[in-house]
Amino acid sequence: MFRAKSTLEQWRILQSVVDYGGYAKAAEKLNKSQSSLNHAVAKLQNQLGITLLEVKGRKAFLTSTGETMLRRSRQLMQDVQALESLAQTLDKGWEPEIIIATEILYPKSHLYQVLNNFLPQSRGSRLKISEEVISGSVEAVKSKSADIVITNIVPQGYLPNTLCTVGMIAVCAAENQSIAKLPVKQEELAGNLQIVISETGTTKNELGWLKAEQRWTVDNFHEAISILKTGIGFCWVPAEMATPLIDSGELRKIAITAHHYREVPLHLVLPDRDSAGPGTLLLEQLFYRHHGLLSEQE
């Protein structure tokens, strides 16, 4: 049976020495003596039979072997943290709070119906719901800051289930004569002011359709539509929001040459399925049933 030569504490000390730039600062941060840290790293190197750190002057530097081992040890610490988080989840049982991050394009009619179905079974769990735009939902997956994420872009390494597609319509005010005429060429549309929705993540993605050089950025579609109604610019708006306004004559659909319909797929991702509690898993199932991905018996 395998028996480890090293301990997690030794690797934690090594990481701290490297991260804080030396033994003295690491000792201060860990509230340990500098000699105990020296001893721990020296013992680790002796147990493994390799040199991890070299002292030059007053500073300790990683060897090439040390760099490789340090990278692997960081992953090991992350795995241990995830394991302990899973234990806490299993011990707690039903979650006191569930965080849902939804791409702003996801229809509210779908979301509210799922939440309505969840309420009788929620056992008092609090829900925290955030609206994200493009990079915001991607970062919610990567950072695991939400229990459930509905996103139109799935980061590499995650296996999603597609819930639905959302149709997008380019619209403007009916009196906007510059682009309300039929049809409009792509270059003509690109020459007009475009109202765009600001991304909520820190890393921006230059995604979109026929983005114009002149853009005004707002926080949500309601503000974008308010601007459109004044006769200014155009915007790509979800069909669920745009259709009633088109039917009422407040907005007009822009017919674009050689363009018929734009659909955006929306996917559900559990960023940390291993640590997902029963409430999160129930909500996941309710989303799938609502969209016809599961039968009522499953």
C-alpha distance (Angstrom), angle and dihedral (degrees) to the residues before:
residue distance angle dihedral
M1 . . .
F2 3.80 . .
R3 3.79 116.0 .
A4 3.79 118.9 -168.7
K5 3.79 117.8 -122.8
S6 3.80 92.9 -159.6
T7 3.79 135.2 48.8
L8 3.79 133.1 -135.7
E9 3.80 89.2 -117.4
Q10 3.81 91.1 58.7
W11 3.80 90.7 52.7
R12 3.79 91.0 46.1
I13 3.80 89.7 53.7
L14 3.81 92.0 48.7
Q15 3.79 90.8 50.8
S16 3.80 90.9 49.5
V17 3.81 93.3 49.9
V18 3.80 89.5 52.9
D19 3.82 96.7 40.8
Y20 3.81 94.8 47.5
G21 3.78 95.1 42.4
G22 3.79 101.0 -113.8
Y23 3.79 148.3 -1.4
A24 3.81 97.3 -78.0
K25 3.80 96.7 56.2
A26 3.79 92.5 39.8
A27 3.82 90.8 51.9
E28 3.80 89.6 52.1
K29 3.81 92.8 49.7
L30 3.81 94.3 45.2
N31 3.79 93.0 42.3
K32 3.78 91.0 -125.5
S33 3.79 133.7 121.7
Q34 3.78 117.9 -92.9
S35 3.79 90.7 -125.8
S36 3.82 91.6 56.4
L37 3.81 90.2 54.0
N38 3.81 91.4 48.4
H39 3.78 89.6 50.2
A40 3.83 93.2 48.3
V41 3.82 94.1 51.4
A42 3.80 92.8 43.2
K43 3.81 90.4 50.6
L44 3.81 91.1 48.1
Q45 3.80 91.5 53.0
N46 3.80 91.3 46.6
Q47 3.82 92.9 48.9
L48 3.80 92.5 50.3
G49 3.80 95.8 38.3
I50 3.81 93.7 -130.6
T51 3.80 137.3 103.7
L52 3.79 113.1 -114.9
L53 3.82 101.6 166.5
E54 3.77 133.8 31.6
V55 3.79 120.3 -161.7
K56 3.80 115.0 -137.9
G57 3.76 113.2 179.2
R58 3.79 106.4 -43.1
K59 3.78 95.6 -25.2
A60 3.79 132.7 83.0
F61 3.81 118.3 -139.6
L62 3.78 129.9 -166.0
T63 3.78 117.9 -113.9
S64 3.82 118.4 -137.0
T65 3.80 87.3 -100.8
G66 3.78 89.5 48.9
E67 3.82 91.5 53.3
T68 3.81 90.8 54.7
M69 3.79 93.7 46.2
L70 3.80 92.3 45.5
R71 3.80 92.0 54.5
R72 3.79 91.0 51.5
S73 3.81 92.1 45.6
R74 3.82 91.0 54.1
Q75 3.78 89.6 54.9
L76 3.81 89.1 47.9
M77 3.81 91.1 53.8
Q78 3.80 90.7 49.4
D79 3.80 90.0 51.2
V80 3.81 91.3 50.7
Q81 3.81 91.1 49.2
A82 3.81 89.9 50.5
L83 3.81 90.1 48.7
E84 3.79 92.3 51.7
S85 3.80 90.8 45.4
L86 3.80 88.4 54.0
A87 3.81 90.1 51.3
Q88 3.80 90.3 52.3
T89 3.80 90.9 49.5
L90 3.79 92.6 50.0
D91 3.79 90.8 46.4
K92 3.80 94.3 49.5
G93 3.79 95.8 46.7
W94 3.79 112.2 -168.8
E95 3.81 112.5 38.0
P96 3.82 118.5 -114.7
E97 3.84 89.5 -149.0
I98 3.80 133.7 22.5
I99 3.80 121.2 -165.0
I100 3.81 119.8 -150.1
A101 3.81 121.8 -172.1
T102 3.80 113.2 -166.7
E103 3.77 128.7 -171.8
I104 3.80 107.4 -116.2
L105 3.82 89.8 -119.8
Y106 3.82 93.0 63.1
P107 3.83 106.5 108.4
K108 3.78 113.1 -108.8
S109 3.81 89.9 -142.9
H110 3.82 89.0 65.9
L111 3.80 94.0 44.3
Y112 3.80 95.4 48.9
Q113 3.80 93.1 48.2
V114 3.81 91.7 52.4
L115 3.80 91.4 47.9
N116 3.81 90.3 48.1
N117 3.81 89.1 54.8
F118 3.81 90.5 47.1
L119 3.81 97.5 50.9
P120 3.85 98.6 76.4
Q121 3.82 89.7 51.5
S122 3.80 98.9 37.4
R123 3.84 97.3 99.6
G124 3.78 89.7 -145.3
S125 3.79 96.1 -56.7
R126 3.78 112.2 160.8
L127 3.79 116.8 -128.0
K128 3.79 123.9 -145.7
I129 3.81 112.3 -167.1
S130 3.80 124.9 -171.9
E131 3.79 130.5 -176.3
E132 3.78 114.2 -134.5
V133 3.79 133.1 -172.2
I134 3.83 120.7 -145.1
S135 3.83 104.8 -65.3
G136 3.80 91.6 31.3
S137 3.79 93.1 64.2
V138 3.81 91.0 43.6
E139 3.81 90.7 53.6
A140 3.81 90.6 47.1
V141 3.81 87.5 60.0
K142 3.80 96.5 44.7
S143 3.80 95.5 44.7
K144 3.83 93.0 40.9
S145 3.79 87.8 -133.9
A146 3.81 90.8 144.0
D147 3.80 131.9 47.2
I148 3.81 93.6 -142.1
V149 3.80 125.3 24.5
I150 3.80 127.6 -170.9
T151 3.79 107.1 -162.6
N152 3.78 140.6 162.8
I153 3.82 91.5 -145.5
V154 3.80 120.9 52.0
P155 3.82 117.0 -156.8
Q156 3.78 117.1 -127.6
G157 3.80 113.8 -86.5
Y158 3.81 97.5 34.2
L159 3.79 124.9 104.5
P160 3.81 111.3 -144.2
N161 3.78 135.8 -173.8
T162 3.79 116.2 -136.7
L163 3.81 110.8 -125.9
C164 3.79 101.6 -177.2
T165 3.77 146.2 -42.5
V166 3.79 124.3 -106.5
G167 3.78 121.3 -145.8
M168 3.80 116.3 -135.2
I169 3.80 122.6 -152.7
A170 3.79 126.9 -166.0
V171 3.81 106.7 -132.9
C172 3.79 140.8 174.8
A173 3.78 137.1 171.1
A174 3.81 114.5 -69.3
E175 3.81 90.4 -122.0
N176 3.82 93.2 52.4
Q177 3.79 93.0 108.5
S178 3.80 95.3 179.9
I179 3.81 92.9 70.5
A180 3.81 105.9 7.7
K181 3.80 91.0 82.7
L182 3.80 118.6 97.4
P183 2.96 125.8 -81.2
V184 3.81 115.3 12.4
K185 3.77 123.3 -162.8
Q186 3.79 117.9 -131.5
E187 3.79 93.2 -115.4
E188 3.80 90.5 51.1
L189 3.81 91.2 52.9
A190 3.80 92.3 46.5
G191 3.78 88.9 56.7
N192 3.80 91.8 62.7
L193 3.79 131.4 81.2
Q194 3.81 111.5 -86.8
I195 3.80 123.3 -155.1
V196 3.82 109.4 -145.0
I197 3.79 133.5 -176.3
S198 3.79 115.9 -117.2
E199 3.78 116.6 -115.9
T200 3.80 115.0 -118.8
G201 3.80 97.4 -148.1
T202 3.79 128.0 84.8
T203 3.81 93.2 -124.3
K204 3.77 109.6 65.5
N205 3.80 123.2 -146.9
E206 3.76 118.0 -153.1
L207 3.78 92.6 -136.7
G208 3.76 127.4 142.0
W209 3.75 142.9 92.7
L210 3.77 124.6 -81.2
K211 3.79 91.8 -18.8
A212 3.77 110.4 -163.4
E213 3.78 124.8 -135.7
Q214 3.81 89.2 -121.7
R215 3.81 110.6 61.5
W216 3.75 138.1 166.4
T217 3.81 114.2 -156.8
V218 3.81 121.7 -149.1
D219 3.80 134.8 173.4
N220 3.81 100.8 -115.8
F221 3.79 146.3 4.7
H222 3.80 93.8 -102.0
E223 3.80 90.5 63.0
A224 3.80 90.9 43.4
I225 3.81 91.1 53.2
S226 3.81 91.3 48.2
I227 3.81 89.1 56.3
L228 3.81 92.2 46.4
K229 3.79 90.7 53.8
T230 3.79 89.9 61.7
G231 3.80 88.0 63.1
I232 3.80 96.3 -103.1
G233 3.81 125.1 131.6
F234 3.80 133.3 -41.8
C235 3.79 135.7 -88.9
W236 3.80 139.8 -168.3
V237 3.81 104.3 -118.6
P238 3.85 130.6 -178.4
A239 3.80 110.4 -97.6
E240 3.82 91.8 -123.2
M241 3.80 89.7 61.9
A242 3.80 98.7 34.8
T243 3.83 101.1 47.2
P244 3.86 97.9 67.4
L245 3.81 90.3 48.1
I246 3.79 91.4 48.7
D247 3.82 90.8 48.5
S248 3.82 90.6 50.4
G249 3.80 91.7 50.1
E250 3.82 94.1 -118.3
L251 3.81 91.7 116.0
R252 3.76 135.0 20.9
K253 3.79 128.5 -141.6
I254 3.79 111.6 -119.9
A255 3.78 113.0 -131.0
I256 3.79 108.3 -144.4
T257 3.78 121.2 -160.9
A258 3.84 111.9 -107.8
H259 3.80 91.3 2.7
H260 3.80 123.8 105.4
Y261 3.79 113.9 162.3
R262 3.77 138.5 -11.4
E263 3.80 121.0 -147.7
V264 3.79 126.8 -172.4
P265 3.83 118.7 -161.0
L266 3.81 116.8 -138.1
H267 3.79 120.7 -154.1
L268 3.80 134.4 -164.6
V269 3.81 117.3 -134.4
L270 3.79 131.7 -179.4
P271 3.83 101.4 -152.1
D272 3.82 93.1 -161.0
R273 3.79 108.5 22.6
D274 3.81 94.0 165.9
S275 3.80 90.5 62.1
A276 3.80 96.7 38.2
G277 3.80 113.2 126.7
P278 3.81 126.9 -139.9
G279 3.81 93.2 -94.5
T280 3.79 92.2 54.5
L281 3.79 91.7 47.1
L282 3.80 91.0 49.0
L283 3.81 91.1 51.5
E284 3.79 89.8 49.7
Q285 3.81 90.0 53.8
L286 3.81 91.3 47.9
F287 3.81 91.1 53.5
Y288 3.80 90.1 50.8
R289 3.80 93.4 48.1
H290 3.78 92.0 47.7
H291 3.80 90.3 54.5
G292 3.80 93.8 43.9
L293 3.80 96.1 -109.3
L294 3.83 91.4 121.2
S295 3.77 131.9 33.4
E296 3.79 120.8 -123.8
Q297 3.82 89.1 -105.5
E298 3.80 94.3 57.4
